Amino acid sequence: MRIHKVAFALPVLFALGWPACAQTQGHYGIGRAATGAEIAGWNIDIGRNGENLPPGSGTVAHGREVFAEQCSACHGEKGEGGVGERLVGGQGTIATAKPIKTVGSYWPYAPTLFDYIRRAMPQNAPQSLSNDDVYAVSAYILNMNGLLPPDATLDAKTLSAIKMPNRDMFTGDPRPDVKNPACDKGC
């Protein structure tokens, strides 16, 4: 019975011109190419060295306020963790049997903190923070990890200049089946 239905359906589709239409147009005839503005709205990634950081700035003090309102419910009042990941502490534990992976102990590049916060936080409203708020929250988290003084202001230049404590501890993959060499410049 199933073969009979397929045998009947195929000639009907051919008679309606379906294969010829699909072959000549090269697509299904639906949708459109994305505009430059639409692509730009999604092209928000930040390179590890700060490429594509937007204009704006934020202070540690303002970051403390935004963190209290938007982040502390999940990450704790001082970034100690809770429902969300721990953000603070762990320095000196990475090479131990029980490493504590936080922004201050594990992350190799400071601009990726901005990228992650802007793209994914707060979890209930991703991409809802302004660039100034993201710079401020980044400044506060880096301050709580002892990487910025309390009076610091972050912007694209100052964030890119921060050398994270674990930056030089990441290495390429030594497995012989991995063909991607480590890339430090012009990647």
N, C-alpha and C positions, 0 to 999 in steps of 0.2 A: 504494500500500500504506500509506504514512504517513497519508494523508488518511482512509483507512478506520479506522485505529486511533484517531485523534482523534475521528472521528464516532461510534465506539462508546463511547469513554471518557466523553465529555461527558454523554450521557444517563444513564450509570451514576452519575456524580457527582451529577447533579441528582436522580436517583431516591433517592439516599442522603441527600438533604437538605443537601448541602454549601453551596450558595449561601444558603439560608435561614438556616442556622446562622451563617455568616460575617456576614450582614447584620444579624441581630438582636442578636448579641453585640458587634459592633463590634471584635472582636479574634479571635485564634485560640484563646482559652481556655487559654493556657499562661502560666506565669510569675506574678509578683505584683508589686505596688508595693514599691519599696525602703522600708525602715524609716528613720526619722530617724537612728538610730545607724549604719546602713549608709552613708547619705549623708554623715554627719559624718566617717566614716573616709576618704572620698575628697575631702572639701572642705578641702584643706590649703593652698590657694593663699595667698600673701602679697602684699599690695598694695605698690606701689613706695614708698609712704610708711610702710610697716610695719603696715598693717591686717592683723589676723589672726595676728600673731606670737604664738607660744605662750609660756607661762611657762617660765622657765629662765634659765640664764646660763652663760657659759664664759669662761675666761681664755686669754690668749695662750699661757701656759706649757702648759696642758692641750691646747690646740689643736696645739701643736708635737708633742706625744706622739701624738695621734690621727692627725695628718697623716703622721707617720713610719710608723705602723702601717697606715693605710688608704688613703693618697693618694699617697705618694711613689713607689711602684712605677710609677705611670702619669705623674704630673706632675713627677717629679724631686724630689730632696731639698730643694731651695729653691724649688720652684715654677717652675723654668726650662723645664719641658716635657719630653716624652719621647714615650711612646706616647699620652699624653693632652695636652691643650692646655697651653700656657704660661700661667701665672697671674700672673706677676710681671714688672715692668719695663714698658718701652714708653712711659713718660711723655714727652710732647713729640713723639711720632711720628705721631699720628693725622692731622695735616694734611700729612704728607709723602707722597712717592711710594710708600714701603714702610711703611705703618703696622703697628705691633705692637699687636694688640688683646688686652689683658689685663684683669684685674679692676681694676687700678690706673690703667690708661690709657683704657679704653673704657667700662666699665659705668657707667651714669648713676645708679643707685640701689643703696645698700648692702643694703637688705632683700631685694632679688632674689637676692643671693648666698646668703643663708640659704635662700630658697625653692628655688633650684636644687640646692644641696647636699642638703637634706633629701629632695627629691623624686627625685633621680637618682643620687646618689653614696652609697657607692662603686659603680662601674658593675656590679660582679659581685654586689652586694647592695643595691640601692636601698631607701631608707627603713629601713635597718637601724640607723642612728645615732640615739642619743637626742637630744632637743632640746638638752640641755646640751652634748653632743659637737658638734652642728651650730653652736651659738653659739661654741664654742671654736675649731673649724676656721675659721669665718668670721673670728674675731678674729685668728687666726694669719695667714691670707691677707691680711687688711687691714694687719696689722703688717708683713709682708714687703714690702708696697707702700708703706710709709711713711705709712700713714693712721691708725695707732694706735700708741701707745707700748707697749713690751714688758711693762709691768705692767697693761695694760688688761683690764677685764672687760666683756664684751658681754652685754646683755639686750635686751628689746624696746625699751626707752626709749633706751638708748645707741646701738643699731644704727640706729634710725630717725633719730637726730640727726646721723648722719654725712653730710656733703655730699661726694659723690664729685667728683673733679677734672673729669670730663667731663659732669657733669650738665647744664650749660647749653648744651652743644654740639649736642644733639638738637633738631630742629625738626620742625614739621608737614610734610606732604607737599604741595608746591606744585603738583602736577599738577592740571589742571582736571577730569580725569575721576575724581578721588578725592573722594568726598563727605563723608568723615569729618573734621571739623575737629579740630585739636589740642585735647586736653582736659587741663586742669591741675587742675581742682577739681570734685568731685561727679560723677565719671565712673562 
